[in-house]
Amino acid sequence: MSGLSRRSLFYGGAAIAASAGLKSSLVWSADAAKAATAPGAKEEIFLGANEYPDGPGEAARRAVAAIIPKGGRYLDSLTVDLVKLFASKLGVAPDHVTAYAGSFMPLNWTSLAFTSPTAGLVAADPTFTVGVRRAQLIGTPLHLSPLRSDYTHDTEALTREAHEKKAGLLYICNPNNPTGTVTSRADIEAVIRNKPKDTVVVVDEAYIDFTDERSVVDLVASGADVVVLRSFSKIHGLAGLRLGFAIARPDLLARLNRFGHSPLPVTAVTAGIASLEDTALVPTRKAATARSRADLVAWLKNKGYTTSPSDASFFLIDVKRPGNDFVTAFKSRGIHVGRVWQPYATAFRVTLGTPAELAVFKQAFTSIEQELKSVPVQSAHVIGDDHSEWGHVC
Ligand SMILES: Cc1ncc(COP(=O)(O)O)c(C=O)c1O
């Protein structure tokens, strides 16, 4: 293991242990524990992968701890309970919902199921590209449409492209990653109404609970050619436990699931049930995120920086010079921010952390501004646009 990855693991572990209220010595080696408590020991801060900074809620943590002795069983009936519970919350029948270990898999499978060398994929640019990359792998023609100037999806252009290019799949990430911008339900309804007959619309709602926008999940119940994806990695804080869902007509789910399915980790399933039953969790986290977002956006605006109009737990900051200058400078201070996307090369994405983490972020931002004053501005370019499967893809 390289020094860098060992260090990240250690600091990541210390952070996890601290946020779980555990002593790091319980989690890591005695050496690591000693270093963690040494004067001047510094924790890295992770504001780059759109994780929820507080992790699982209290009820989910208790449920995970309680299930561990039963971890030798598949416990399929628990997954059935989870699916029934989530389906009833969404107002759809349980046979319209499949649970997965995260939403990466169903997203990958939508590309494999609905696209081909003769059935293209239409999406915005920039957007979350996991499905796009899978489609590329099987020779699917891609058609990426720039966002509108207000960063929303240009739904008319996407619909037009879908007709012109005989799309098998039209992907809408709502709110969009990396901008955090909401595309209105009316616009998505228009896409579904006006799309070619054979195009399946995939609406990725990984961040929908952070917004006031209505989910389109009810359109699934009404029989539309739409697959809605949900992730419990975000507002539910279960990124490392892994839980996600596809919600669609059973015939569409069958097309996804012919690529295979796997029993879920019992820890994820029980955490998902507990998290759903904790009805205060989502509204509390949504409000806390909105407060942090408003605070950081106002602070940046006061300094003369613009941000993408986000309703989610992250946004782009235009730093008026190559975004990577800031990404690299943050990294050297142990702060991991998001990456840079090609159409907005003078911006980088930041995920909202805890108020304490954001205070450190602000301090570092100011010091980086000073540091970069003496560094000539090169033309903006995107480096580290790392599309490796387990790299920086969120
Ligand atoms: C828009 C979007 N969809 C899906 C995912 C995948 O999430 P997971 O597999 O953790 O559920 C992410 C992760 O960041 C995302 O940003």
The ligand as an SDF file (V2000), in Angstrom:
LIG
                    3D

 16 16  0  0  0  0  0  0  0  0999 V2000
  -26.4160   11.1850   -9.5260 C   0  0  0  0  0  0  0  0  0  0  0  0
  -25.8640    9.9810   -8.8710 C   0  0  0  0  0  0  0  0  0  0  0  0
  -26.4400    8.8090   -9.1040 N   0  0  0  0  0  0  0  0  0  0  0  0
  -25.9810    7.6820   -8.5550 C   0  0  0  0  0  0  0  0  0  0  0  0
  -24.8850    7.7050   -7.7130 C   0  0  0  0  0  0  0  0  0  0  0  0
  -24.3920    6.4130   -7.1600 C   0  0  0  0  0  0  0  0  0  0  0  0
  -24.6660    6.3280   -5.8110 O   0  0  0  0  0  0  0  0  0  0  0  0
  -24.6620    4.9530   -5.0030 P   0  0  0  0  0  0  0  0  0  0  0  0
  -24.2150    3.8460   -5.8880 O   0  0  0  0  0  0  0  0  0  0  0  0
  -23.7410    5.2090   -3.8840 O   0  0  0  0  0  0  0  0  0  0  0  0
  -26.1040    4.7600   -4.5940 O   0  0  0  0  0  0  0  0  0  0  0  0
  -24.2420    8.9030   -7.4380 C   0  0  0  0  0  0  0  0  0  0  0  0
  -23.0610    8.9590   -6.5570 C   0  0  0  0  0  0  0  0  0  0  0  0
  -22.4990    9.9670   -6.2820 O   0  0  0  0  0  0  0  0  0  0  0  0
  -24.7410   10.0790   -8.0410 C   0  0  0  0  0  0  0  0  0  0  0  0
  -24.1600   11.2620   -7.8490 O   0  0  0  0  0  0  0  0  0  0  0  0
  1  2  1  0
  2  3  1  0
  2 15  2  0
  3  4  2  0
  4  5  1  0
  5  6  1  0
  5 12  2  0
  6  7  1  0
  7  8  1  0
  8  9  2  0
  8 10  1  0
  8 11  1  0
 12 13  1  0
 12 15  1  0
 13 14  2  0
 15 16  1  0
M  END
$$$$
